Amino acid sequence: MSTQTRQYKQLTLGQRYQIEALLGTDLLQKEIADKVGITESTLSRELHRNASNDGYYAETAHALTTQRRASPTKFSKSNERHMPIIKKGLSLGWSPENISARMKVEVPEIALSHMTIYKRIGANKTQGGTLYKEPPRYGKRRCKGGKRKAGRFLIPNRVDISERPEVVELRSRLGDWEGDTVFGQDAHLVTLVDRKSRYTLIGKTDTKQAETVADTMINLLKRVSTVCIITLDNGGEFAAHEKVSKAMNADVFFAKPYASYQRGTNENTNGIIRRTWPKKIALGNLSEESIRETELLINTMPRKVLGGRTPLEVYSGVSIALIA
């Protein structure tokens, strides 16, 4: 079924004289509209806009319409605060969608859609600016060697995610964590993400040895107040999961092999971390200060899924000013 664009035409002065004359008769509005050659809705709008308490007069109505057309009030999205906010957000590693979500929280009266922000960045490029280089790049190369062999057979007393309490799926409470490792050339990162708030913990380990990874997880989780459930990848580095479970008094479950979507929150966060430390980069020289700085940037990044709030705000329950 094809759609047809409506063509709106202004009433002529002659039509307005007709309306003025016919309104003095006993004709219904529909009958008047038919005689003038317009729709009933057009006549209704004309009377609503241009009639006064004294009645409808053709010359007055025509003058009012001409005046409105000569000085229309047009909506404008331009505001001097926009570009500083966009530049600040980009400098913090936010995407246009992150910036848009945060504007709706802090400055809703001048909030822009992410598409408008992209257009502003494009306009800046046309003017010789370099903002187009700053938005985070999405997408990643897939490993051509096929899927990595799951290490579920190397994990003693592994408990499958199918046995995990249903409350974890609801994301209704703090303390349900997802965990994984981010590999580097000479060191690795252990990452833990709270499912509800997206609050992220990052720790470095020089080896994938299970005991070392377990100790790193314990040290990270001791920094937070609530640990209920931990859901992990099937990598052999998590073979000492029972040590973590005992230390934190929390149950540990494992996602199904090759089902990274069951830890989607953690996988997405690892993608954000990769913006700072791409694949095949050497992580051995990373300082604790550098890791904490990146952790803070991630935890103060607005998320659309959180309604424009940050993981830190959701986890702590305290709002902070980021752009206002």
C-alpha positions as CSV (number, residue, x, y, z in Angstrom):
1,M,0.0,0.0,0.0
2,S,1.6,3.3,-1.1
3,T,1.5,6.3,1.0
4,Q,0.8,9.8,-0.3
5,T,2.3,13.0,1.1
6,R,-0.3,15.6,2.0
7,Q,-0.1,18.9,0.3
8,Y,-1.3,21.7,2.6
9,K,-2.4,25.0,1.0
10,Q,-3.2,28.3,2.7
11,L,-6.7,29.6,2.4
12,T,-7.1,32.5,0.0
13,L,-8.7,35.8,1.0
14,G,-11.7,34.9,-1.3
15,Q,-12.2,31.6,0.5
16,R,-12.2,33.5,3.8
17,Y,-14.9,35.9,2.5
18,Q,-17.0,32.8,1.6
19,I,-16.5,31.4,5.1
20,E,-17.5,34.7,6.7
21,A,-20.7,34.9,4.6
22,L,-21.7,31.2,5.1
23,L,-21.2,31.3,8.8
24,G,-24.2,33.7,8.9
25,T,-26.5,31.0,7.6
26,D,-27.9,27.8,9.2
27,L,-25.5,25.6,7.4
28,L,-23.4,23.0,9.3
29,Q,-19.6,23.3,9.3
30,K,-19.3,20.3,7.0
31,E,-21.7,21.9,4.5
32,I,-19.8,25.2,4.7
33,A,-16.5,23.3,4.1
34,D,-18.0,21.5,1.0
35,K,-19.2,24.8,-0.5
36,V,-15.8,26.5,0.1
37,G,-13.9,23.5,-1.3
38,I,-12.0,22.6,1.8
39,T,-12.1,19.8,4.4
40,E,-14.1,20.1,7.6
41,S,-10.9,19.9,9.7
42,T,-9.4,22.8,7.7
43,L,-12.4,24.9,8.5
44,S,-12.3,23.9,12.1
45,R,-8.6,24.9,12.4
46,E,-9.2,28.2,10.6
47,L,-12.0,29.1,13.1
48,H,-9.9,28.0,16.1
49,R,-6.9,30.1,15.0
50,N,-8.5,33.2,13.5
51,A,-11.9,33.7,15.0
52,S,-12.4,36.1,18.0
53,N,-15.1,36.5,20.6
54,D,-16.8,38.9,18.2
55,G,-17.0,36.4,15.4
56,Y,-15.1,35.5,12.3
57,Y,-14.0,38.3,9.9
58,A,-12.2,37.4,6.6
59,E,-9.8,40.4,6.5
60,T,-8.8,40.1,10.1
61,A,-8.2,36.3,9.7
62,H,-6.1,36.9,6.6
63,A,-4.0,39.6,8.3
64,L,-3.4,37.3,11.3
65,T,-2.2,34.5,9.0
66,T,0.1,36.8,7.1
67,Q,1.6,38.1,10.3
68,R,2.3,34.6,11.6
69,R,3.9,33.5,8.4
70,A,6.2,36.6,8.4
71,S,7.6,36.0,11.9
72,P,7.3,32.2,12.7
73,T,8.7,31.0,16.0
74,K,10.9,28.0,15.0
75,F,12.2,25.4,17.4
76,S,16.0,25.4,17.6
77,K,18.2,22.7,19.1
78,S,21.2,25.1,19.2
79,N,22.5,26.0,22.6
80,E,25.9,27.3,23.6
81,R,26.2,24.5,26.3
82,H,26.0,21.7,23.8
83,M,29.5,21.6,22.4
84,P,31.3,21.8,25.8
85,I,29.2,18.9,27.0
86,I,29.8,16.8,23.8
87,K,33.6,17.5,24.0
88,K,33.8,16.6,27.6
89,G,31.8,13.4,27.1
90,L,34.0,12.3,24.2
91,S,37.1,13.1,26.2
92,L,35.9,10.7,28.9
93,G,35.5,7.9,26.3
94,W,31.7,8.2,26.1
95,S,29.8,7.4,22.9
96,P,27.2,9.8,21.5
97,E,24.5,7.5,23.0
98,N,26.2,7.8,26.5
99,I,26.3,11.5,26.1
100,S,22.6,11.7,25.1
101,A,21.5,9.5,28.0
102,R,23.4,11.6,30.5
103,M,22.0,14.9,29.1
104,K,18.5,13.6,29.8
105,V,19.4,13.1,33.4
106,E,21.4,16.3,34.1
107,V,20.2,18.8,31.6
108,P,16.9,17.5,30.1
109,E,15.9,21.0,28.9
110,I,18.7,21.0,26.3
111,A,19.1,17.2,25.8
112,L,20.0,16.0,22.3
113,S,19.4,12.7,20.7
114,H,22.5,10.6,19.9
115,M,21.8,11.1,16.2
116,T,21.9,14.9,16.6
117,I,25.2,14.5,18.5
118,Y,26.6,12.5,15.6
119,K,25.5,15.3,13.3
120,R,27.2,17.9,15.4
121,I,30.4,15.8,15.3
122,G,30.1,15.6,11.5
123,A,29.6,19.4,11.3
124,N,32.7,19.9,13.4
125,K,34.7,17.7,11.0
126,T,33.4,19.8,8.0
127,Q,34.7,22.9,9.8
128,G,38.2,21.3,10.2
129,G,37.6,19.9,13.7
130,T,38.9,16.6,15.0
131,L,36.0,15.5,17.2
132,Y,35.2,12.7,14.7
133,K,38.3,10.9,15.9
134,E,37.2,10.6,19.5
135,P,34.0,8.4,19.6
136,P,34.9,4.9,20.7
137,R,35.1,2.4,17.8
138,Y,32.8,-0.5,18.0
139,G,33.2,-4.0,16.6
140,K,35.9,-6.5,17.0
141,R,37.8,-9.0,14.9
142,R,36.7,-12.6,15.2
143,C,39.3,-15.3,15.9
144,K,39.9,-17.1,12.6
145,G,41.1,-20.2,14.4
146,G,37.6,-21.2,15.5
147,K,36.1,-21.3,19.0
148,R,38.4,-21.7,22.0
149,K,38.0,-25.1,23.6
150,A,35.9,-24.8,26.8
151,G,37.6,-25.8,30.0
152,R,34.6,-27.2,31.7
153,F,36.3,-30.6,32.1
154,L,39.1,-28.9,34.0
155,I,36.8,-27.4,36.6
156,P,36.1,-29.6,39.6
157,N,32.6,-29.5,41.1
158,R,31.4,-27.2,38.3
159,V,27.8,-26.1,38.9
160,D,25.9,-25.2,35.7
161,I,24.0,-21.9,35.3
162,S,20.8,-23.9,34.9
163,E,20.9,-24.4,38.7
164,R,21.4,-20.7,39.4
165,P,18.5,-19.0,41.4
166,E,16.0,-17.3,39.2
167,V,16.3,-14.0,41.2
168,V,19.6,-13.4,39.4
169,E,17.9,-13.1,36.1
170,L,15.7,-10.3,37.4
171,R,18.7,-7.9,38.1
172,S,16.7,-6.7,41.1
173,R,19.5,-6.8,43.7
174,L,23.1,-5.8,44.0
175,G,25.7,-8.5,44.5
176,D,25.2,-10.8,41.6
177,W,28.5,-10.7,39.8
178,E,29.7,-12.0,36.4
179,G,33.4,-12.8,35.9
180,D,35.9,-13.3,33.1
181,T,39.5,-12.7,32.1
182,V,41.0,-10.3,29.5
183,F,44.2,-11.7,28.1
184,G,47.3,-9.7,27.3
185,Q,50.7,-10.7,26.0
186,D,52.5,-10.9,29.3
187,A,49.7,-10.5,31.9
188,H,46.0,-10.7,32.2
189,L,43.1,-8.8,33.8
190,V,40.4,-10.3,35.9
191,T,37.1,-8.5,35.5
192,L,34.0,-8.7,37.6
193,V,30.7,-6.8,36.9
194,D,27.6,-6.5,39.0
195,R,24.6,-7.5,37.0
196,K,22.2,-4.8,38.3
197,S,24.4,-1.7,38.5
198,R,27.1,-2.7,35.9
199,Y,29.7,-1.7,38.6
200,T,33.0,-3.0,37.5
201,L,36.1,-4.3,39.3
202,I,39.4,-4.9,37.5
203,G,42.5,-6.7,38.8
204,K,45.8,-7.7,37.1
205,T,47.3,-11.1,37.4
206,D,50.7,-12.1,35.9
207,T,49.5,-15.7,35.3
208,K,46.4,-17.7,34.5
209,Q,47.2,-20.2,37.2
210,A,43.9,-21.0,39.0
211,E,45.0,-20.2,42.5
212,T,46.4,-16.9,41.5
213,V,43.2,-15.9,39.6
214,A,41.2,-17.0,42.6
215,D,43.2,-14.8,45.0
216,T,42.8,-11.9,42.6
217,M,39.0,-12.3,42.5
218,I,38.9,-12.5,46.3
219,N,40.9,-9.3,46.7
220,L,38.6,-7.5,44.2
221,L,35.4,-8.7,45.9
222,K,36.6,-7.7,49.3
223,R,36.4,-4.1,48.1
224,V,32.6,-4.3,47.8
225,S,29.9,-4.8,50.4
226,T,27.6,-7.4,48.7
227,V,28.5,-10.7,47.0
228,C,25.6,-13.1,46.5
229,I,26.2,-15.1,43.3
230,I,29.1,-15.3,40.9
231,T,28.7,-16.5,37.3
232,L,31.9,-17.4,35.5
233,D,33.3,-18.4,32.1
234,N,34.4,-22.0,31.6
235,G,38.1,-21.1,31.4
236,G,40.5,-23.4,33.3
237,E,41.8,-20.4,35.1
238,F,38.6,-20.5,37.2
239,A,39.3,-24.1,38.4
240,A,39.8,-22.8,42.0
241,H,36.3,-21.3,42.2
242,E,35.6,-23.2,45.4
243,K,38.3,-21.1,47.1
244,V,36.5,-17.9,46.0
245,S,33.1,-19.3,47.1
246,K,34.3,-20.1,50.6
247,A,36.1,-16.8,51.1
248,M,33.2,-14.7,50.0
249,N,30.4,-17.0,51.2
250,A,28.9,-16.9,47.8
251,D,27.7,-19.6,45.3
252,V,29.5,-19.9,42.0
253,F,27.9,-21.0,38.8
254,F,29.3,-21.4,35.3
255,A,27.7,-20.4,32.0
256,K,27.2,-23.0,29.3
257,P,30.1,-23.5,26.9
258,Y,30.2,-21.1,24.0
259,A,27.2,-19.2,25.5
260,S,28.9,-15.9,26.3
261,Y,25.4,-14.2,26.1
262,Q,24.7,-15.7,29.5
263,R,27.3,-13.3,30.8
264,G,26.5,-10.5,28.4
265,T,27.0,-7.8,31.0
266,N,30.6,-8.9,31.6
267,E,31.3,-9.4,27.9
268,N,30.1,-5.9,27.0
269,T,32.2,-4.4,29.8
270,N,35.2,-6.3,28.5
271,G,34.6,-4.6,25.2
272,I,34.7,-1.2,26.9
273,I,38.0,-2.2,28.6
274,R,39.4,-3.2,25.2
275,R,39.0,0.4,24.0
276,T,41.8,1.3,26.5
277,W,43.8,-1.9,26.2
278,P,43.3,-3.6,22.8
279,K,44.0,-7.2,22.1
280,K,47.7,-8.4,22.0
281,I,48.8,-5.4,24.1
282,A,51.3,-6.0,26.8
283,L,49.7,-5.6,30.2
284,G,52.6,-6.5,32.4
285,N,53.7,-2.9,33.1
286,L,50.2,-1.6,34.0
287,S,50.3,0.2,37.3
288,E,47.6,-0.2,40.0
289,E,46.9,3.6,39.5
290,S,46.3,3.1,35.8
291,I,43.9,0.2,36.4
292,R,42.0,2.1,39.0
293,E,41.7,5.2,36.7
294,T,40.2,3.0,33.9
295,E,37.9,1.4,36.4
296,L,36.7,4.8,37.6
297,L,36.1,5.9,34.0
298,I,34.0,2.8,33.3
299,N,32.0,3.2,36.6
300,T,31.2,6.9,35.9
301,M,30.2,6.3,32.3
302,P,26.4,6.9,31.7
303,R,24.5,3.9,30.4
304,K,21.3,3.9,28.4
305,V,20.3,0.7,30.1
306,L,20.5,2.5,33.5
307,G,18.4,5.4,32.3
308,G,21.5,7.7,31.8
309,R,22.8,7.0,35.3
310,T,26.3,5.6,35.9
311,P,27.2,2.2,37.5
312,L,28.7,4.1,40.5
313,E,25.5,6.0,41.1
314,V,23.3,2.9,40.9
315,Y,25.7,0.8,43.1
316,S,26.2,3.5,45.7
317,G,22.7,5.2,45.5
318,V,24.4,8.6,45.4
319,S,24.0,10.9,42.4
320,I,26.9,13.0,41.0
321,A,27.3,15.9,38.6
322,L,29.3,15.0,35.5
323,I,28.4,17.5,32.8
324,A,26.2,20.2,34.4
